[in-house]
Amino acid sequence: MGSIASNLQEVKRRIHAACCAAGRDEQAVTLLAVSKTFDADAVRQAHGAGQAAFGENYVQEALAKMAALADLRPTLEWHLIGPLQSNKTRPVAEAFDWVHSVDRLKVAQRLAEQRPAWLPPLQLCLQVNISGEASKSGVPPAEVPALAAAVAALPAGRVRLRGLMAVPEPAADGAAQRLPHRHLHELLQALKAQGLAVDTLSMGMSADLEAAIAEGATLVRIGTAIFGRR
């Protein structure tokens, strides 16, 4: 692995190539650097190389990093991508910009109630268990339309439903990688047909970002390819 700055450039090259191959505008794909388990200095290095959006799995770890990087807060965007229990929502509502892992209405309701009025709306994605794995978090695909409608009806000034997120099970080849991403894209299209103003597909990681972009990802979550192995 090279430096964080050179790794970021390589990931951006991959995103550019994948967008070209898919006939998509690379401006439509946001890179989320997954900084979980890496320290605040690693985030600072990535920020210095031009990265603004960072993904964290663990609330307490993220809050500690936010405190250490308070001087950069106006130019950072913090995304919670790990599971969120309903009794842990307050610090998330107060500190994060996005939550990708909403899988129950209760969690979304608490985030809406606890989001400070002076902050912009918290951007939410529903986590979908797209591969049906028993060990994975997420709402089953069949339950997505009803949950999305309920979350979209929450107070718009506090939370805003943006789209869907998934962590498909690993697949060996590109065709197999594309199937769950295609399914998530179809679910998002169905929500649009319901009349919901959703625009985000959070899918694709270091090993499958090309497959995800080919199927319409608007936000790819990349950790290992930027920061190295955990």
C-alpha positions as CSV (number, residue, x, y, z in Angstrom):
1,M,0.0,0.0,0.0
2,G,1.2,3.5,-0.8
3,S,0.4,6.6,1.2
4,I,-3.2,7.6,2.0
5,A,-2.9,10.4,-0.6
6,S,-1.7,8.1,-3.3
7,N,-4.3,5.4,-2.4
8,L,-7.0,8.0,-2.7
9,Q,-5.8,9.0,-6.2
10,E,-5.9,5.3,-7.2
11,V,-9.4,4.8,-5.9
12,K,-10.5,8.0,-7.7
13,R,-8.9,6.5,-10.9
14,R,-10.9,3.3,-10.4
15,I,-14.1,5.3,-9.9
16,H,-13.4,7.3,-13.1
17,A,-12.7,4.2,-15.1
18,A,-15.9,2.5,-13.8
19,C,-18.0,5.5,-14.6
20,C,-16.5,5.6,-18.1
21,A,-17.2,1.9,-18.6
22,A,-20.8,2.4,-17.4
23,G,-21.4,5.6,-19.4
24,R,-22.0,7.5,-16.2
25,D,-20.9,11.0,-15.1
26,E,-18.3,10.5,-12.3
27,Q,-19.7,13.6,-10.6
28,A,-22.7,11.4,-9.8
29,V,-20.6,9.1,-7.6
30,T,-19.5,10.3,-4.1
31,L,-16.5,8.6,-2.5
32,L,-17.0,7.9,1.2
33,A,-13.7,7.1,2.9
34,V,-14.4,4.4,5.6
35,S,-12.1,5.4,8.5
36,K,-13.4,3.0,11.1
37,T,-10.6,1.7,13.4
38,F,-8.1,4.2,11.9
39,D,-7.1,7.2,14.0
40,A,-7.9,10.9,13.7
41,D,-4.5,11.5,12.1
42,A,-5.4,9.1,9.2
43,V,-8.6,11.1,8.7
44,R,-6.6,14.4,8.8
45,Q,-4.2,13.0,6.1
46,A,-7.1,12.0,3.8
47,H,-8.7,15.4,4.3
48,G,-5.4,17.0,3.4
49,A,-5.5,15.0,0.2
50,G,-8.9,16.4,-0.7
51,Q,-11.3,13.9,1.0
52,A,-14.3,15.4,2.8
53,A,-16.8,12.5,3.5
54,F,-15.9,9.9,6.1
55,G,-17.7,6.7,7.2
56,E,-17.6,5.3,10.8
57,N,-19.1,2.1,12.2
58,Y,-18.8,2.7,15.9
59,V,-20.4,5.7,17.6
60,Q,-18.0,6.2,20.5
61,E,-15.0,5.8,18.3
62,A,-16.4,8.3,15.8
63,L,-17.2,10.9,18.5
64,A,-13.6,10.7,19.8
65,K,-12.3,11.4,16.3
66,M,-14.8,14.3,15.8
67,A,-13.5,15.9,19.0
68,A,-9.9,15.5,17.8
69,L,-10.7,17.0,14.4
70,A,-13.0,19.8,15.7
71,D,-10.9,22.3,13.8
72,L,-11.9,20.7,10.5
73,R,-15.6,20.2,11.3
74,P,-17.0,22.8,8.8
75,T,-15.2,20.9,6.0
76,L,-15.9,17.3,7.1
77,E,-19.0,15.2,6.5
78,W,-19.6,12.3,8.9
79,H,-21.6,9.3,7.9
80,L,-22.6,6.5,10.3
81,I,-22.6,3.2,8.4
82,G,-22.6,0.7,11.2
83,P,-25.6,-0.7,13.1
84,L,-27.5,1.7,15.3
85,Q,-29.4,0.7,18.4
86,S,-32.4,2.8,19.3
87,N,-30.8,3.6,22.7
88,K,-27.8,5.1,21.0
89,T,-29.5,7.5,18.7
90,R,-29.1,10.8,20.6
91,P,-25.3,11.3,20.1
92,V,-25.8,10.3,16.4
93,A,-28.6,12.8,15.9
94,E,-26.5,15.5,17.4
95,A,-23.2,14.8,15.7
96,F,-23.5,13.1,12.3
97,D,-24.5,14.3,8.9
98,W,-25.7,11.0,7.5
99,V,-26.9,7.7,8.8
100,H,-26.9,4.8,6.3
101,S,-28.0,2.0,8.7
102,V,-31.7,2.7,9.5
103,D,-33.6,-0.6,9.5
104,R,-36.5,0.2,11.9
105,L,-39.0,3.0,12.1
106,K,-38.3,3.4,15.8
107,V,-34.6,4.4,15.1
108,A,-35.7,6.9,12.5
109,Q,-38.3,8.4,14.8
110,R,-35.8,8.8,17.6
111,L,-33.3,10.4,15.2
112,A,-36.0,12.9,14.1
113,E,-37.0,13.7,17.7
114,Q,-33.4,14.2,18.8
115,R,-32.0,16.1,15.8
116,P,-31.2,19.6,17.1
117,A,-33.4,22.2,15.3
118,W,-30.4,24.4,14.4
119,L,-28.7,21.7,12.4
120,P,-29.6,20.8,8.8
121,P,-31.8,17.7,8.4
122,L,-30.1,14.4,9.1
123,Q,-29.8,12.5,5.8
124,L,-31.0,8.9,6.1
125,C,-30.6,5.7,4.1
126,L,-32.5,2.5,4.8
127,Q,-30.1,-0.5,5.2
128,V,-31.5,-3.4,3.1
129,N,-30.5,-7.1,3.8
130,I,-30.2,-7.5,0.1
131,S,-28.5,-11.0,0.2
132,G,-30.8,-12.4,2.9
133,E,-28.0,-13.3,5.2
134,A,-29.1,-14.2,8.8
135,S,-25.9,-12.5,10.2
136,K,-26.5,-9.2,8.5
137,S,-28.5,-6.1,9.7
138,G,-31.1,-4.6,7.4
139,V,-34.7,-4.6,6.5
140,P,-35.9,-7.4,4.1
141,P,-36.5,-6.2,0.6
142,A,-40.2,-6.9,0.8
143,E,-40.5,-4.5,3.8
144,V,-38.7,-1.6,2.1
145,P,-41.7,0.2,0.5
146,A,-43.7,0.5,3.8
147,L,-40.7,1.5,5.9
148,A,-39.6,4.1,3.3
149,A,-43.0,5.7,3.2
150,A,-43.1,5.9,7.0
151,V,-39.6,7.4,7.3
152,A,-40.3,9.9,4.5
153,A,-43.3,11.1,6.5
154,L,-41.2,12.1,9.5
155,P,-40.6,15.9,10.1
156,A,-38.7,17.1,7.0
157,G,-36.8,19.7,9.0
158,R,-35.2,17.1,11.2
159,V,-34.5,14.1,8.9
160,R,-34.7,13.4,5.2
161,L,-34.9,10.0,3.5
162,R,-32.3,9.9,0.8
163,G,-32.2,6.3,-0.4
164,L,-30.9,2.8,0.3
165,M,-27.8,1.1,1.5
166,A,-26.6,-2.5,1.4
167,V,-23.7,-4.7,2.2
168,P,-24.0,-7.7,-0.2
169,E,-22.3,-10.9,0.6
170,P,-18.9,-11.2,-1.2
171,A,-19.0,-12.7,-4.7
172,A,-16.1,-14.1,-6.8
173,D,-16.8,-12.5,-10.2
174,G,-18.2,-9.3,-11.6
175,A,-21.5,-10.8,-12.8
176,A,-22.3,-12.3,-9.4
177,Q,-21.3,-9.0,-7.7
178,R,-23.6,-7.0,-9.9
179,L,-26.8,-9.0,-9.1
180,P,-27.5,-7.7,-5.5
181,H,-26.5,-4.2,-6.6
182,R,-29.0,-4.4,-9.4
183,H,-31.7,-5.6,-7.0
184,L,-31.0,-2.6,-4.7
185,H,-31.2,-0.2,-7.7
186,E,-34.6,-1.7,-8.6
187,L,-35.8,-1.2,-5.1
188,L,-34.8,2.5,-5.3
189,Q,-36.6,2.8,-8.6
190,A,-39.8,1.3,-7.0
191,L,-39.6,4.0,-4.2
192,K,-39.4,6.7,-6.9
193,A,-42.4,5.2,-8.5
194,Q,-44.2,5.5,-5.1
195,G,-43.5,9.2,-5.4
196,L,-40.7,9.3,-2.8
197,A,-37.9,11.9,-3.5
198,V,-35.0,9.5,-3.1
199,D,-31.7,9.8,-4.9
200,T,-29.0,7.8,-3.1
201,L,-27.7,4.2,-3.6
202,S,-25.0,3.6,-0.9
203,M,-23.3,0.4,-2.2
204,G,-19.9,-0.8,-3.3
205,M,-16.7,-1.3,-1.3
206,S,-13.0,-1.8,-2.1
207,A,-13.6,-5.2,-3.7
208,D,-16.7,-4.5,-5.8
209,L,-16.9,-0.8,-6.5
210,E,-16.8,-1.3,-10.2
211,A,-19.9,-3.7,-10.1
212,A,-21.7,-1.2,-7.9
213,I,-21.1,1.7,-10.1
214,A,-22.2,-0.3,-13.2
215,E,-25.5,-0.8,-11.4
216,G,-26.1,2.8,-10.4
217,A,-24.2,3.4,-7.1
218,T,-24.2,7.1,-6.1
219,L,-22.0,6.6,-3.0
220,V,-19.3,4.0,-2.7
221,R,-17.9,3.2,0.8
222,I,-14.1,2.5,0.5
223,G,-11.9,1.7,3.5
224,T,-9.2,-0.9,2.8
225,A,-8.1,0.6,-0.6
226,I,-7.5,4.0,1.1
227,F,-6.3,3.3,4.6
228,G,-5.0,-0.3,4.3
229,R,-5.9,-3.5,6.0
230,R,-7.4,-3.4,9.5
